[in-house]
Amino acid sequence: MSHNTFGHLFRVTTWGESHGPALGCVVDGCPPGIQLTEADIQPWLDRRRPGQGKFVTQRQEPDAVRILSGVFQDERHPDQVTTGTPISMIIDNVDQRSRDYSEIAQAFRPGHADYPYFAKYGVRDYRGGGRQSARETAARVAAGAIARKVIEGVTIRGAVVQIGPHAVDPAKVDFSVTGDNEFWAPDPDIVPIWTEHLETVRKAGSSTGAVVAVEATGVPPGWGAPLYGKLDAELAAALMSINAAKGVEIGAGFDAAALSGEENADEMRMGNDGVPLFLSNKAGGVLGGISTGQAVTARVAFKPTSSILTMRRTINEAGEEMELRTKGRHDPCVGIRAVPVVEAMVACVLADAFLRHRAQTGGGIHQPGA
Ligand SMILES: Cc1cc2nc3c(=O)[nH]c(=O)nc-3n(C[C@H](O)[C@H](O)[C@H](O)COP(=O)(O)O)c2cc1C
């Protein structure tokens, strides 16, 4: 009933709140014998960590992860490996500041989840947004790090491709340069434009939205399933489950509606290596819910942060009308820090799809002419 779990064979349950002592997750179904220590997970968490730039929340969290179960090491396994049992991970919260939230103890932030949580449960941990807080996404990133080890041949890379009205020219997207700037921008030329935009937004006490693009290369044909386990449907559900996500596109997405059949259908030839060659990738690497062997591509639209310093009209738990400006440390553009989370969700979905494909078919691929 509580829906804190996702995945089928690679099954992730997250737990914890923003201002509790810790948060974490349990990954169940990870195959045994995979080398795994905290050092495999920490670098991914470090990419999501708050407090790392001028345009993200200044909350300082080391996000140091500890593995509590599901791994083993002895003289026969000198490198610690997974055992096939649930892997539990914990991340301490160390920089909580609850006083920032006294004003929203009774009031509902417009655009945030305060009101529906109250309407549903009648009680809510308002400190830092409690369970609604994107602190929870640290646990997703930890799970995603394990998923990446399950599908080691797959490379998953995300990038911010739009902040506010300023989009990157699709022809200039280069995923290999995203680590060179504080925005995960795939084109260095956009950085000064975004810097100026965010400076204006921050000074105004406002916030702005963003679009994150992600691609997974190295996914073989065959992952995913018709009809109710479509890979694109599962990716969309996983990506929409990220805080502040408001839209997901696979491949050409909404633009496909404006294309002709000729423009949209990815033509095929036989490649020199005996593997089919697609001449374009409007499908985003998925047809009929099953991967084609092309890069799996998606885009996620993130709304502007709802906690802003501008005075807004709202109501409180007593039903009284009031005005509220939200203090505290907030991301002026949540899409920036969402990049590692988007990658992690794609990793978890693909690891799950891989394990299910292997369970049903043995994992082989049928190639034309073979
Ligand atoms: C990485 C990340 C950081 C976020 N930081 C904030 C924040 O600082 N302040 C805020 O109000 N919302 C923030 N959010 C968004 C809220 O968590 C989200 O809007 C809220 O849980 C309501 O859910 P919904 O927007 O999905 O409907 C963040 C989201 C992400 C993905």
The ligand as an SDF file (V2000), in Angstrom:
LIG
                    3D

 31 33  0  0  0  0  0  0  0  0999 V2000
   17.4540   17.0100   -6.8950 C   0  0  0  0  0  0  0  0  0  0  0  0
   16.2080   17.7100   -6.4490 C   0  0  0  0  0  0  0  0  0  0  0  0
   16.2860   18.7390   -5.5090 C   0  0  0  0  0  0  0  0  0  0  0  0
   15.1320   19.3900   -5.0750 C   0  0  0  0  0  0  0  0  0  0  0  0
   15.2590   20.4290   -4.1900 N   0  0  0  0  0  0  0  0  0  0  0  0
   14.1510   21.1350   -3.8310 C   0  0  0  0  0  0  0  0  0  0  0  0
   14.2630   22.2710   -2.9840 C   0  0  0  0  0  0  0  0  0  0  0  0
   15.3530   22.6560   -2.5830 O   0  0  0  0  0  0  0  0  0  0  0  0
   13.1210   22.9100   -2.6350 N   0  0  0  0  0  0  0  0  0  0  0  0
   11.8840   22.5190   -3.1000 C   0  0  0  0  0  0  0  0  0  0  0  0
   10.8950   23.1450   -2.7740 O   0  0  0  0  0  0  0  0  0  0  0  0
   11.7570   21.4590   -3.9110 N   0  0  0  0  0  0  0  0  0  0  0  0
   12.8510   20.7530   -4.2910 C   0  0  0  0  0  0  0  0  0  0  0  0
   12.7310   19.6660   -5.1170 N   0  0  0  0  0  0  0  0  0  0  0  0
   11.3760   19.2980   -5.5950 C   0  0  0  0  0  0  0  0  0  0  0  0
   10.4730   18.7240   -4.5340 C   0  0  0  0  0  0  0  0  0  0  0  0
   11.0870   17.6260   -3.8830 O   0  0  0  0  0  0  0  0  0  0  0  0
    9.1360   18.3300   -5.1700 C   0  0  0  0  0  0  0  0  0  0  0  0
    8.6240   19.3930   -5.9190 O   0  0  0  0  0  0  0  0  0  0  0  0
    8.1220   17.9440   -4.1180 C   0  0  0  0  0  0  0  0  0  0  0  0
    8.4980   16.7260   -3.5300 O   0  0  0  0  0  0  0  0  0  0  0  0
    6.6860   17.8020   -4.6700 C   0  0  0  0  0  0  0  0  0  0  0  0
    6.6270   16.7700   -5.6000 O   0  0  0  0  0  0  0  0  0  0  0  0
    6.2820   16.9980   -7.1410 P   0  0  0  0  0  0  0  0  0  0  0  0
    6.9290   18.2880   -7.5450 O   0  0  0  0  0  0  0  0  0  0  0  0
    6.9110   15.8250   -7.8300 O   0  0  0  0  0  0  0  0  0  0  0  0
    4.8030   17.0560   -7.2780 O   0  0  0  0  0  0  0  0  0  0  0  0
   13.8690   18.9930   -5.5720 C   0  0  0  0  0  0  0  0  0  0  0  0
   13.7830   17.9620   -6.5270 C   0  0  0  0  0  0  0  0  0  0  0  0
   14.9400   17.3350   -6.9620 C   0  0  0  0  0  0  0  0  0  0  0  0
   14.8380   16.2340   -7.9970 C   0  0  0  0  0  0  0  0  0  0  0  0
  1  2  1  0
  2  3  1  0
  2 30  2  0
  3  4  2  0
  4  5  1  0
  4 28  1  0
  5  6  2  0
  6  7  1  0
  6 13  1  0
  7  8  2  0
  7  9  1  0
  9 10  1  0
 10 11  2  0
 10 12  1  0
 12 13  2  0
 13 14  1  0
 14 15  1  0
 14 28  1  0
 15 16  1  0
 16 17  1  0
 16 18  1  0
 18 19  1  0
 18 20  1  0
 20 21  1  0
 20 22  1  0
 22 23  1  0
 23 24  1  0
 24 25  2  0
 24 26  1  0
 24 27  1  0
 28 29  2  0
 29 30  1  0
 30 31  1  0
M  END
$$$$
